[in-house]
Amino acid sequence: MPHTLRLTLLATLLTGLCSVQVRAANEGQEDLDKATQAKITANTLSDLGEVIRLCESAITKGLDEDNTQFANQLLASTLIQRGSAAGAAIFEALPPPAQWKAFRRVALTDLERAVELDADQPEALYLIARLNLLPDGDEKRAAEALESASKAVNVDAALRAKILTLRASVEDDEQKKAAYLKEAIETAPGDPSALRTRGLLYAGQGKSEEALADFNAALELEPEHTPTLEAKAMVLAQLKRYDEALVILAKIRELEPESIAPLVQEARVHALRENNEAALHTLEQAEKMAPDNLAVLLLRASIYQQMEKDDEALADVEKALKLRPDLEPAMRLRAILLAGSGKFNLAIDQLGELLKSDPKDLESLLQLAMFYQADNQPRKAIEFYGEALQQDPKNPFALRGRADANLSVGEHAKAIADYNQAIEVSPEDTGVLNNLAWVLATSPVDEIRNGKRAIELATKACELTEFKQAHILSTLAAGYAETGDFDSARKWSQKAVELGDEEQREPLAKELESYKANKPWREMQTAPEEKPDPSKPAESPSKPATEKPAENKTGDANATEGPKLQQPEQPKPAAP
């Protein structure tokens, strides 16, 4: 065969082979064309599903390099669109649908797959973070997604502001949180969400005027955004601008006539201005609209408690617990109400139930310790205060409480150690100053007493209370008596008797008689005979009530010299 003919045949064969390879590489072209057309006309989730199916089919059948890249881009964008629609079913519905967790699973499946196809997808990463920050989500994945979204290249200003705002919402460091929000506001000045979030941050920090400025700026951009109006109303209430707050809440009621939220907040405003009857009347209106609303029941219970109508308060709490047996605020308020009526064993059992779900809950540990102390079980109180201090070593309530409990069982050295730490944390706590001064002035243990320091501490406590508290004046007198200055002791003791109420006057008079005899006061409180532990004690020791323990000297006093002191009253716990 001539050489020229051989070359011609070879060229023909190569051309045919290339043609076959091209056809094989683009067998998916028809499906890709269909997918492209379907994406243009897609209106429903089903339509988007068909686009995804066609893209997957095209890639499976085969495409050249350029078409494969295009198919993957089309597939990723469609997955994001479908995932975003599933997410919108959660975030844009009020209230969210009962099956929101199923929507989340669908959305995350699509969004995560889109990110696998193309990692530089800030919108998808932002939604992945939002969805995982919902209850029972993957917080670690949320943090990773936010970090990646922050570093993405293709981010417009509006989306970047949303990413920064979300980062701020999960940031614990307040300085970083504020920096994220400042950048978000500067990045997208026309987006009110960052302003709202910063306003809430300021409100939580007690910066009410700054919060109000941000809420006002957000409302200029979105005048009828009811959550912002509601937040502004509550900040106005904090500033005691109650009438302005009520005007805004009335506006919200006009905007959302079927919502009970503005009624609940109106009741809170009435309660803040101590108009309990108006608060109850408003809650009655809310209850007619939603008879089993938990917020209504718990707020009304708290108001009843403040009015010392504990039976009515307990009835509302019990109703709330029937509706949701594991509702933590209701369980805690029930414990407080039971303790307030002297049913400490039931209150302790209730807090024990709370601790089963979170054995390290500081609020429950402290409250439980206080209940044990009130129930004449100081050693159990010491145990639970100790558990609380393991969680928060500088907690002033726990330090003060354990010191008082140790003082009541005669453990003066341990009490002094805790009082000293408490003073470092709260140097102007008159209760701590007074009780530490008292034990330093009156302990029968020679190496513990320090009259000079007792005078310094008691003087500071007197100055802070403007010399108007009889029991603190009595402590100052005891300090002077310990140093041998009985003239000063008698002077301050006499003032204490004159200021004391009827219950205080008799024991204070006995102290004065001791000083008239030139005898210093000595007191060693001994451990009372404690009650046995409940048959089903909390398995692990338990936020204190908002009131501090009474500042009087505590415990059943057994004086080695001089008369006994009175048993102090336990404070009535306040609502959470």
ZALUMFI-142216 format. One line per 5 residues: number of its first residue (from 1); for each residue x negated, y negated, z of C-alpha. Coordinates in steps of 0.1 Angstrom, whole numbers, plus 5000, padded with zeros to 4 digits. Example, Ala and Ser with C-alpha at 12.3 -4.5 7.8 and 13.67 -1.06 7.14 Angstrom:
2
1	4877 5045 5078 | 4863 5011 5071
***
This chain:
576
1	5000 5000 5000 | 4986 4967 4990 | 4974 4945 5019 | 4999 4917 5010 | 5028 4940 5012
6	5017 4954 5046 | 5016 4918 5060 | 5051 4911 5046 | 5066 4942 5062 | 5049 4934 5096
11	5062 4898 5096 | 5097 4911 5089 | 5096 4936 5117 | 5083 4910 5142 | 5110 4885 5132
16	5137 4912 5137 | 5122 4921 5171 | 5122 4885 5183 | 5158 4881 5172 | 5168 4911 5193
21	5149 4897 5223 | 5166 4863 5219 | 5200 4880 5217 | 5193 4901 5248 | 5180 4871 5267
26	5212 4852 5261 | 5239 4879 5263 | 5253 4859 5292 | 5256 4827 5271 | 5293 4833 5264
31	5301 4836 5301 | 5280 4806 5309 | 5299 4785 5284 | 5332 4797 5299 | 5319 4789 5334
36	5310 4754 5322 | 5344 4748 5307 | 5362 4762 5338 | 5342 4740 5361 | 5354 4709 5342
41	5391 4719 5347 | 5389 4736 5381 | 5415 4723 5406 | 5420 4751 5431 | 5398 4774 5452
46	5409 4802 5428 | 5396 4782 5399 | 5362 4776 5417 | 5361 4813 5424 | 5364 4820 5387
51	5335 4796 5379 | 5314 4815 5405 | 5323 4849 5389 | 5314 4837 5354 | 5281 4822 5365
56	5272 4855 5383 | 5282 4875 5352 | 5262 4853 5329 | 5231 4856 5350 | 5235 4894 5353
61	5240 4899 5315 | 5209 4878 5309 | 5199 4842 5300 | 5168 4825 5289 | 5148 4805 5314
66	5165 4772 5307 | 5200 4786 5308 | 5192 4806 5339 | 5182 4774 5357 | 5213 4757 5345
71	5235 4787 5356 | 5219 4786 5391 | 5225 4749 5394 | 5261 4753 5383 | 5266 4782 5407
76	5251 4763 5437 | 5272 4732 5431 | 5304 4753 5428 | 5295 4772 5460 | 5290 4739 5478
81	5323 4726 5464 | 5342 4757 5476 | 5324 4758 5509 | 5332 4721 5514 | 5368 4727 5507
86	5369 4754 5534 | 5352 4731 5558 | 5376 4703 5551 | 5404 4726 5561 | 5389 4725 5596
91	5376 4689 5599 | 5404 4671 5582 | 5434 4689 5597 | 5449 4676 5630 | 5451 4698 5648
96	5426 4723 5632 | 5443 4755 5619 | 5445 4784 5643 | 5424 4805 5618 | 5396 4779 5617
101	5369 4804 5626 | 5378 4824 5594 | 5375 4792 5574 | 5341 4786 5589 | 5329 4820 5580
106	5340 4815 5544 | 5324 4781 5542 | 5291 4791 5557 | 5288 4821 5534 | 5291 4799 5503
111	5270 4771 5517 | 5241 4793 5529 | 5241 4810 5495 | 5239 4777 5477 | 5209 4767 5499
116	5192 4800 5489 | 5196 4791 5453 | 5184 4755 5458 | 5169 4745 5491 | 5171 4707 5484
121	5209 4705 5490 | 5213 4679 5518 | 5251 4679 5516 | 5253 4717 5521 | 5228 4715 5549
126	5248 4688 5567 | 5279 4709 5565 | 5261 4740 5577 | 5250 4720 5608 | 5285 4706 5614
131	5301 4740 5611 | 5276 4756 5634 | 5280 4729 5660 | 5317 4739 5665 | 5324 4763 5695
136	5306 4797 5693 | 5284 4785 5664 | 5247 4790 5659 | 5231 4759 5675 | 5197 4770 5664
141	5207 4772 5628 | 5225 4738 5631 | 5192 4722 5643 | 5172 4738 5615 | 5198 4726 5589
146	5197 4691 5602 | 5160 4690 5602 | 5159 4702 5565 | 5187 4678 5555 | 5166 4649 5570
151	5137 4659 5548 | 5157 4664 5516 | 5148 4643 5486 | 5182 4638 5469 | 5200 4620 5498
156	5222 4589 5491 | 5226 4562 5518 | 5260 4573 5529 | 5250 4610 5534 | 5218 4600 5551
161	5237 4579 5576 | 5260 4609 5584 | 5230 4631 5589 | 5214 4606 5613 | 5247 4602 5632
166	5250 4640 5636 | 5214 4642 5648 | 5222 4616 5673 | 5252 4634 5686 | 5232 4665 5695
171	5200 4647 5707 | 5195 4648 5745 | 5168 4620 5746 | 5188 4588 5748 | 5160 4567 5732
176	5159 4590 5702 | 5197 4591 5700 | 5198 4553 5699 | 5170 4552 5673 | 5189 4576 5650
181	5221 4555 5653 | 5203 4523 5647 | 5188 4537 5615 | 5222 4551 5604 | 5239 4517 5609
186	5211 4500 5589 | 5212 4527 5562 | 5249 4524 5556 | 5263 4492 5571 | 5297 4499 5556
191	5301 4533 5574 | 5319 4529 5607 | 5311 4564 5621 | 5276 4555 5634 | 5291 4524 5650
196	5317 4545 5667 | 5291 4570 5679 | 5268 4543 5693 | 5298 4527 5710 | 5305 4560 5727
201	5269 4562 5737 | 5269 4528 5752 | 5302 4535 5770 | 5287 4566 5786 | 5257 4546 5798
206	5280 4520 5814 | 5271 4494 5788 | 5307 4483 5783 | 5301 4450 5765 | 5278 4466 5740
211	5303 4495 5734 | 5330 4470 5728 | 5309 4451 5702 | 5303 4484 5683 | 5340 4494 5685
216	5350 4460 5672 | 5326 4462 5643 | 5339 4497 5634 | 5375 4485 5635 | 5367 4456 5611
221	5357 4483 5586 | 5386 4507 5595 | 5413 4487 5615 | 5437 4515 5621 | 5414 4543 5631
226	5432 4555 5662 | 5403 4573 5680 | 5383 4540 5678 | 5413 4520 5691 | 5417 4545 5719
231	5380 4543 5729 | 5382 4505 5728 | 5412 4506 5751 | 5394 4528 5777 | 5363 4505 5776
236	5386 4475 5782 | 5401 4494 5812 | 5366 4500 5825 | 5361 4462 5823 | 5394 4458 5842
241	5410 4441 5812 | 5440 4463 5817 | 5466 4442 5799 | 5444 4441 5767 | 5440 4479 5769
246	5477 4484 5772 | 5483 4463 5741 | 5459 4484 5721 | 5475 4516 5733 | 5510 4503 5723
251	5496 4497 5688 | 5484 4533 5687 | 5518 4545 5697 | 5532 4525 5667 | 5507 4541 5644
256	5512 4576 5658 | 5547 4577 5673 | 5547 4615 5677 | 5513 4617 5695 | 5512 4618 5733
261	5475 4608 5734 | 5482 4570 5738 | 5508 4578 5766 | 5482 4598 5785 | 5457 4571 5781
266	5483 4545 5792 | 5489 4565 5823 | 5451 4565 5830 | 5451 4527 5827 | 5480 4524 5852
271	5462 4548 5876 | 5429 4527 5873 | 5448 4496 5883 | 5463 4517 5912 | 5498 4515 5898
276	5506 4552 5904 | 5543 4548 5899 | 5539 4534 5865 | 5514 4561 5857 | 5539 4588 5867
281	5567 4572 5847 | 5545 4572 5816 | 5535 4608 5821 | 5572 4617 5824 | 5577 4603 5789
286	5547 4623 5777 | 5561 4655 5793 | 5594 4651 5775 | 5575 4651 5742 | 5552 4680 5752
291	5564 4699 5783 | 5534 4722 5785 | 5506 4697 5777 | 5476 4705 5799 | 5462 4669 5799
296	5496 4656 5812 | 5497 4682 5839 | 5461 4677 5851 | 5463 4639 5851 | 5496 4640 5870
301	5481 4664 5895 | 5451 4641 5901 | 5475 4611 5906 | 5496 4631 5931 | 5464 4641 5950
306	5454 4604 5953 | 5489 4597 5966 | 5484 4626 5991 | 5512 4646 5976 | 5493 4678 5976
311	5522 4701 5971 | 5533 4683 5939 | 5497 4682 5927 | 5493 4719 5933 | 5525 4727 5915
316	5512 4710 5884 | 5479 4728 5886 | 5495 4762 5891 | 5516 4755 5860 | 5485 4746 5840
321	5468 4778 5851 | 5498 4799 5840 | 5494 4783 5806 | 5457 4789 5805 | 5443 4810 5834
326	5407 4802 5827 | 5410 4764 5824 | 5380 4752 5844 | 5393 4717 5854 | 5425 4732 5867
331	5406 4759 5886 | 5383 4733 5902 | 5412 4709 5911 | 5431 4738 5926 | 5401 4746 5948
336	5399 4710 5959 | 5436 4708 5967 | 5434 4741 5987 | 5404 4728 6007 | 5422 4695 6013
341	5450 4714 6030 | 5426 4734 6051 | 5429 4767 6031 | 5391 4770 6027 | 5391 4808 6022
346	5414 4804 5991 | 5393 4774 5979 | 5361 4794 5982 | 5377 4824 5963 | 5387 4800 5935
351	5352 4786 5931 | 5339 4821 5932 | 5360 4829 5901 | 5344 4799 5884 | 5309 4811 5893
356	5315 4845 5877 | 5315 4828 5843 | 5285 4806 5851 | 5266 4816 5883 | 5243 4786 5879
361	5270 4759 5876 | 5257 4731 5898 | 5291 4715 5904 | 5306 4747 5917 | 5275 4755 5939
366	5276 4721 5956 | 5314 4721 5960 | 5313 4756 5975 | 5286 4746 5999 | 5307 4717 6011
371	5337 4740 6016 | 5316 4764 6037 | 5303 4736 6058 | 5339 4723 6063 | 5350 4758 6071
376	5326 4761 6100 | 5301 4783 6081 | 5270 4761 6080 | 5246 4790 6073 | 5266 4799 6042
381	5265 4762 6033 | 5227 4762 6036 | 5225 4792 6013 | 5246 4776 5986 | 5229 4742 5989
386	5196 4761 5984 | 5210 4777 5952 | 5220 4743 5940 | 5185 4729 5947 | 5170 4757 5926
391	5189 4742 5897 | 5182 4706 5906 | 5154 4702 5932 | 5160 4664 5936 | 5198 4665 5939
396	5206 4640 5966 | 5239 4655 5976 | 5224 4689 5980 | 5194 4676 6000 | 5218 4656 6023
401	5242 4685 6026 | 5216 4710 6035 | 5200 4686 6060 | 5233 4681 6077 | 5240 4718 6078
406	5206 4725 6093 | 5211 4697 6118 | 5244 4714 6128 | 5226 4747 6136 | 5197 4730 6155
411	5171 4734 6127 | 5157 4699 6132 | 5124 4703 6113 | 5142 4717 6082 | 5168 4689 6084
416	5141 4662 6086 | 5123 4677 6056 | 5154 4675 6035 | 5163 4640 6048 | 5129 4628 6038
421	5133 4641 6003 | 5168 4627 6000 | 5155 4592 6010 | 5129 4594 5982 | 5157 4600 5957
426	5183 4576 5973 | 5164 4551 5995 | 5196 4531 6003 | 5219 4560 6013 | 5231 4548 6047
431	5243 4583 6057 | 5208 4598 6051 | 5191 4568 6068 | 5214 4571 6098 | 5212 4609 6103
436	5175 4610 6099 | 5171 4581 6124 | 5195 4600 6148 | 5175 4632 6149 | 5142 4613 6152
441	5156 4594 6181 | 5175 4622 6200 | 5159 4656 6193 | 5148 4674 6225 | 5118 4687 6205
446	5090 4664 6216 | 5069 4667 6185 | 5098 4658 6163 | 5109 4626 6179 | 5096 4593 6164
451	5113 4563 6180 | 5095 4537 6160 | 5105 4552 6127 | 5141 4558 6140 | 5144 4521 6146
456	5131 4512 6111 | 5155 4536 6094 | 5185 4526 6116 | 5178 4489 6111 | 5178 4493 6074
461	5211 4513 6075 | 5226 4485 6097 | 5214 4458 6073 | 5230 4477 6044 | 5263 4479 6063
466	5261 4444 6076 | 5259 4456 6112 | 5296 4466 6110 | 5294 4504 6114 | 5297 4515 6150
471	5280 4549 6146 | 5250 4533 6129 | 5247 4507 6157 | 5248 4536 6181 | 5218 4552 6162
476	5198 4520 6164 | 5205 4520 6202 | 5192 4556 6205 | 5160 4546 6187 | 5153 4518 6211
481	5161 4540 6240 | 5135 4566 6227 | 5108 4539 6227 | 5118 4528 6263 | 5133 4495 6253
486	5166 4500 6272 | 5176 4464 6271 | 5178 4466 6233 | 5194 4500 6236 | 5221 4487 6259
491	5227 4456 6236 | 5233 4477 6205 | 5252 4504 6223 | 5276 4478 6237 | 5282 4464 6202
496	5288 4499 6190 | 5315 4504 6217 | 5331 4471 6208 | 5332 4479 6171 | 5342 4516 6175
501	5378 4528 6168 | 5399 4546 6193 | 5384 4580 6185 | 5348 4567 6187 | 5350 4546 6217
506	5349 4572 6244 | 5317 4591 6232 | 5300 4558 6224 | 5308 4546 6260 | 5291 4577 6273
511	5260 4569 6254 | 5260 4534 6268 | 5262 4548 6304 | 5231 4569 6297 | 5212 4538 6286
516	5224 4519 6317 | 5208 4547 6337 | 5176 4542 6317 | 5180 4577 6302 | 5173 4583 6265
521	5198 4603 6246 | 5190 4639 6237 | 5210 4661 6214 | 5205 4696 6201 | 5234 4709 6181
526	5236 4747 6182 | 5249 4770 6156 | 5287 4775 6160 | 5301 4810 6160 | 5307 4814 6124
531	5336 4830 6107 | 5330 4863 6090 | 5325 4862 6053 | 5357 4866 6032 | 5364 4902 6022
536	5356 4893 5986 | 5328 4866 5989 | 5315 4848 5959 | 5287 4868 5944 | 5265 4839 5940
541	5263 4806 5959 | 5285 4768 5945 | 5293 4693 5916 | 5303 4681 5949 | 5334 4661 5956
546	5328 4625 5946 | 5330 4614 5983 | 5299 4618 6004 | 5300 4636 6037 | 5310 4613 6066
551	5281 4593 6078 | 5288 4600 6115 | 5264 4623 6133 | 5276 4658 6126 | 5282 4689 6145
556	5292 4700 6179 | 5267 4682 6202 | 5251 4699 6231 | 5231 4671 6248 | 5203 4681 6272
561	5206 4646 6287 | 5237 4625 6285 | 5272 4632 6272 | 5282 4650 6239 | 5291 4634 6206
566	5323 4639 6188 | 5329 4664 6161 | 5330 4645 6128 | 5358 4647 6103 | 5351 4664 6070
571	5359 4642 6040 | 5389 4650 6019 | 5375 4661 5986 | 5383 4639 5956 | 5397 4650 5923
576	5371 4659 5897
***
